[in-house]
Amino acid sequence: MKTNYALTRMTFVQEQMHETDKKENPERHRLTKDSYEKQEMLDMCFRCADHYEWKKQLQYDAGTNRYYKVELNKMVKK
């Protein structure tokens, strides 16, 4: 398991700020939609994105300028 996540490297103050933001803006800290505009993804929590490896769960489509959830069967290696 990867142990060098952004969430594990936070200082106490950063952790407190992160927890406060999670309470005030929970949608920034978890993937709740099937697709996101590029700007929406830039506004998401980069620490959670690193920890939960969103880059493996989302795929960018330049034509629509959106990120889409990768289908589960595409994520599983055959």
MODELLER restraints for C-alpha pairs under 7 A, 6 or more apart:
rsr = mdl.restraints
at = mdl.atoms
rsr.add(forms.Gaussian(group=physical.xy_distance, feature=features.Distance(at['CA:5:A'], at['CA:50:A']), mean=6.33, stdev=0.5))
rsr.add(forms.Gaussian(group=physical.xy_distance, feature=features.Distance(at['CA:5:A'], at['CA:51:A']), mean=5.31, stdev=0.5))
rsr.add(forms.Gaussian(group=physical.xy_distance, feature=features.Distance(at['CA:6:A'], at['CA:47:A']), mean=4.99, stdev=0.5))
rsr.add(forms.Gaussian(group=physical.xy_distance, feature=features.Distance(at['CA:6:A'], at['CA:50:A']), mean=6.27, stdev=0.5))
rsr.add(forms.Gaussian(group=physical.xy_distance, feature=features.Distance(at['CA:6:A'], at['CA:51:A']), mean=6.42, stdev=0.5))
rsr.add(forms.Gaussian(group=physical.xy_distance, feature=features.Distance(at['CA:7:A'], at['CA:47:A']), mean=5.53, stdev=0.5))
rsr.add(forms.Gaussian(group=physical.xy_distance, feature=features.Distance(at['CA:7:A'], at['CA:48:A']), mean=6.91, stdev=0.5))
rsr.add(forms.Gaussian(group=physical.xy_distance, feature=features.Distance(at['CA:7:A'], at['CA:51:A']), mean=6.39, stdev=0.5))
rsr.add(forms.Gaussian(group=physical.xy_distance, feature=features.Distance(at['CA:22:A'], at['CA:29:A']), mean=6.37, stdev=0.5))
rsr.add(forms.Gaussian(group=physical.xy_distance, feature=features.Distance(at['CA:28:A'], at['CA:44:A']), mean=4.58, stdev=0.5))
rsr.add(forms.Gaussian(group=physical.xy_distance, feature=features.Distance(at['CA:28:A'], at['CA:45:A']), mean=5.65, stdev=0.5))
rsr.add(forms.Gaussian(group=physical.xy_distance, feature=features.Distance(at['CA:29:A'], at['CA:44:A']), mean=6.47, stdev=0.5))
rsr.add(forms.Gaussian(group=physical.xy_distance, feature=features.Distance(at['CA:29:A'], at['CA:45:A']), mean=5.56, stdev=0.5))
rsr.add(forms.Gaussian(group=physical.xy_distance, feature=features.Distance(at['CA:29:A'], at['CA:48:A']), mean=5.87, stdev=0.5))
rsr.add(forms.Gaussian(group=physical.xy_distance, feature=features.Distance(at['CA:34:A'], at['CA:68:A']), mean=5.97, stdev=0.5))
rsr.add(forms.Gaussian(group=physical.xy_distance, feature=features.Distance(at['CA:34:A'], at['CA:69:A']), mean=5.51, stdev=0.5))
rsr.add(forms.Gaussian(group=physical.xy_distance, feature=features.Distance(at['CA:35:A'], at['CA:66:A']), mean=6.56, stdev=0.5))
rsr.add(forms.Gaussian(group=physical.xy_distance, feature=features.Distance(at['CA:35:A'], at['CA:67:A']), mean=5.42, stdev=0.5))
rsr.add(forms.Gaussian(group=physical.xy_distance, feature=features.Distance(at['CA:35:A'], at['CA:68:A']), mean=4.38, stdev=0.5))
rsr.add(forms.Gaussian(group=physical.xy_distance, feature=features.Distance(at['CA:35:A'], at['CA:69:A']), mean=6.27, stdev=0.5))
rsr.add(forms.Gaussian(group=physical.xy_distance, feature=features.Distance(at['CA:36:A'], at['CA:66:A']), mean=5.45, stdev=0.5))
rsr.add(forms.Gaussian(group=physical.xy_distance, feature=features.Distance(at['CA:36:A'], at['CA:67:A']), mean=5.10, stdev=0.5))
rsr.add(forms.Gaussian(group=physical.xy_distance, feature=features.Distance(at['CA:36:A'], at['CA:68:A']), mean=6.63, stdev=0.5))
rsr.add(forms.Gaussian(group=physical.xy_distance, feature=features.Distance(at['CA:37:A'], at['CA:65:A']), mean=6.37, stdev=0.5))
rsr.add(forms.Gaussian(group=physical.xy_distance, feature=features.Distance(at['CA:37:A'], at['CA:66:A']), mean=4.44, stdev=0.5))
rsr.add(forms.Gaussian(group=physical.xy_distance, feature=features.Distance(at['CA:37:A'], at['CA:67:A']), mean=6.29, stdev=0.5))
rsr.add(forms.Gaussian(group=physical.xy_distance, feature=features.Distance(at['CA:38:A'], at['CA:65:A']), mean=6.03, stdev=0.5))
rsr.add(forms.Gaussian(group=physical.xy_distance, feature=features.Distance(at['CA:38:A'], at['CA:66:A']), mean=5.38, stdev=0.5))
rsr.add(forms.Gaussian(group=physical.xy_distance, feature=features.Distance(at['CA:38:A'], at['CA:67:A']), mean=6.62, stdev=0.5))
rsr.add(forms.Gaussian(group=physical.xy_distance, feature=features.Distance(at['CA:57:A'], at['CA:69:A']), mean=5.68, stdev=0.5))
rsr.add(forms.Gaussian(group=physical.xy_distance, feature=features.Distance(at['CA:57:A'], at['CA:70:A']), mean=5.44, stdev=0.5))
rsr.add(forms.Gaussian(group=physical.xy_distance, feature=features.Distance(at['CA:58:A'], at['CA:67:A']), mean=5.89, stdev=0.5))
rsr.add(forms.Gaussian(group=physical.xy_distance, feature=features.Distance(at['CA:58:A'], at['CA:68:A']), mean=5.26, stdev=0.5))
rsr.add(forms.Gaussian(group=physical.xy_distance, feature=features.Distance(at['CA:58:A'], at['CA:69:A']), mean=4.42, stdev=0.5))
rsr.add(forms.Gaussian(group=physical.xy_distance, feature=features.Distance(at['CA:58:A'], at['CA:70:A']), mean=5.35, stdev=0.5))
rsr.add(forms.Gaussian(group=physical.xy_distance, feature=features.Distance(at['CA:59:A'], at['CA:67:A']), mean=5.33, stdev=0.5))
rsr.add(forms.Gaussian(group=physical.xy_distance, feature=features.Distance(at['CA:59:A'], at['CA:68:A']), mean=5.26, stdev=0.5))
rsr.add(forms.Gaussian(group=physical.xy_distance, feature=features.Distance(at['CA:59:A'], at['CA:69:A']), mean=6.30, stdev=0.5))
rsr.add(forms.Gaussian(group=physical.xy_distance, feature=features.Distance(at['CA:59:A'], at['CA:70:A']), mean=6.15, stdev=0.5))
rsr.add(forms.Gaussian(group=physical.xy_distance, feature=features.Distance(at['CA:60:A'], at['CA:66:A']), mean=5.83, stdev=0.5))
rsr.add(forms.Gaussian(group=physical.xy_distance, feature=features.Distance(at['CA:60:A'], at['CA:67:A']), mean=4.29, stdev=0.5))
rsr.add(forms.Gaussian(group=physical.xy_distance, feature=features.Distance(at['CA:60:A'], at['CA:68:A']), mean=6.34, stdev=0.5))
rsr.add(forms.Gaussian(group=physical.xy_distance, feature=features.Distance(at['CA:61:A'], at['CA:67:A']), mean=6.14, stdev=0.5))
